[in-house]
Amino acid sequence: MRTIQHCELVTSAPDKSFWPESQLPEIVLAGRSNVGKSSFINTMVNRKKLAYVGNTPGKTRLLNFFNIDDTFLFVDVPGYGYANISKRQLQAFGQMMEDYFGTREQKIGLVLLVDARHKPSEDDITMMEYARYHHLPVVVVATKIDKLKRSEISKNMRKIASTLEIPETEIVQFSSETSKGREAVWKKIDELLESVA
């Protein structure tokens, strides 16, 4: 079982002038609003409240940089696909993503969180294409797997794989309730870190 000694929120950045000055590699966390990103972070580092778990989807409007054991940073990007967002906020989000993906040299991979219960959204597909365009390796994590009946799992995994055009074997089934998939995600993160070591 992976033990994390040190983790902290370094900064919440509204734009690139607030990005931390760090040479540590960065792994981006993306997913639609309410996919369980905060719960995912808390489960991965085995903390209850490192990332804020809100009841209102779409609360995160900043890039949140988390230092993990002084080894790498998780960069939590705002959840997308939330209805109650103004056009101005949407443009600001687009600009934030362009700035980060276009200029941040520390990024080494993307963890794309998708809800195991649903077919990936157009926004999920766009995020996948964005990562491919920027030659970023992607780890696809199907969250809330505990909410599915056993009989539904393989059908849903096939749907996710075909929609995102990836092999089904590459999807990590994850539950923040049971910690299922935690070690499998860590293994993939270690592989990303080794690729740039």
N, C-alpha and C positions, 0 to 999 in steps of 0.2 A: 504493500500500500504506500503510495507516494505521500511523503510528509513535506509540507511547505513550512519552512522556518520563518520566512518574512514575506509579507505582502502588504502593499499599501496603495491607496489612491494617490498618485503623484500630482495630477492636476486635471481639471475639467476645462477643456479649451474651446472657447467659442469660435476662434479662428487661429490661423497658423502662427500669429505672433505669440500665442500662449503655449505652443507646443514645447515640451520639455527639451532641454539641451542634453541629449543622451546619445551614446553610441551603441546602446544595447539593441539587439534585434527586436523587432516588433511583430506581433501576430494580431491581425485584425479580427474582431468578432462582429459578424453582421447577421441580421435576421429581421424578419418583420416584427412590428410591434406586438408584444404579448407572446413571443415565441419562447420566452423563458431565459433571456440572456443573463439577467442579474442572478437568477437562481443557478444558471450554468457556472458563472464565475465563482459564486460562493461554494458550490459543490466541488469544483476543480481544486480550489485552495483550502477546502475544508474549514471555511469560516461561515458564521451565520450572517454577518452583516457587512462584509467588505463592500459589496455592490448593493445599492438600494433596490429593494423589490417593491415596486409601486403597484397599487391597485388600478391606477389609471394608465392604460397603454399609451405610448407615445410621449411619455414624460421626458425621456432623455433627449436633449436638443444640443448636446455638446459631445466632443470627443473626450472620452474618459480614459486616461492613461494609468494603468495599474502596474506597479513594479512587482515582479514575482521573483523572489529570492536573488535579487540583483543579477539575474541571468537573462531575463527578457522582459518585455512589457506586453501586456494585453492592451489592445486599443479597442475600446468598446464604442462602436459608431451608433448614431441614433437609429432606433427602430424605424423601419419604413412601412409604407402601405397603410398608415393610419388615416382614417377619413377626416377627422377633425383637425386638419392642418391647412393653414392659409397658403395661398400661392406664393407669398413672400417667403414664408418659412420653407416651402418646398424648394424655392430657388436658392435659399441660403444653404439648405442641406446639399443640394447639387454642387454648389460652389465648394463647400467644405470637403465633399468627396473628391472633386476634381483636384483641389489643392493637395489633399493628402496623398491620393494614389499617384498623382502626377509628379510630385516633388519629394516625397519623403523617402529617402534612400534606405532607411533602417527596416522597412517592411520586408518580411520574408515569407509570409503566407497568410491565408485567410481561412478562418473557421466559419463556415456558413451554417447557421442553425435553421433548420426547417421543422415545422410541427409534424410529427409522425402521423397525425390523424388526417392531414389534408394534403392534397396535391400542391407542390410548390407553386407560388404565385408568379405572376409576370415579373414582379419586383425581384423575386428570388432568382429567376432566370437572368434578369438584367445584371444582377450582382455577380452571378457566375460568369457571364460574358465579360463583365468589367475586369474580373480577376484574370481571365484567360488573355484578354487584351494586354494587360500589364504583366503577363507571364508569371503570375503568382500561383504557387501551388495551393490547392483548395482541399480542406478537410470538411466533408459534409457530415453534420451531426443531426440525427433525427431525435428531437426532444419529445418529452411527454410520452415516451414509449409505454409507460405503465398505465396510460389511459386507454390503451388498445386491448381488445380481446386477443388471446393467443392466435385465434384463427384469422385475425385481420392483419397480423404483422407482415407476413411475406407479401401479400397482395399490395399493401401500402408501400413497402420497400421497393417493390417492382415499379410502382407508379412514380415514386420519387426518382429512382434511377433513370427511368426512361425520359421523364420530363427534363432532368438536368443533364442528360446524355453522359452518364457515368456508369461504371460497373456497379452492380448492386453490392458487391463485396467491399466497396470502398465506403459505404455508409456506416457510420457508427451509431448504434441504437443507444439512446441516452435517457436516463431518468434522474432528475435531481431529487426525487422522493427516495429512491433506493440506491442512488450512486451507481447504478448500472451504466457501464460504458466509460466510467471515469478513467480507469487504467488504460483502456484502449485509446482514448483521446490523448492521454499523456504520452503514450508510445508514439503517436503520430507527431505530437509537438516535439518530442525528442529527436525524431527523424528530421524535422524541419531545422531544428537548431544545429544538428550535426552537419546538415548540408551546407551551412555557412561558417562552420567552425574553422 
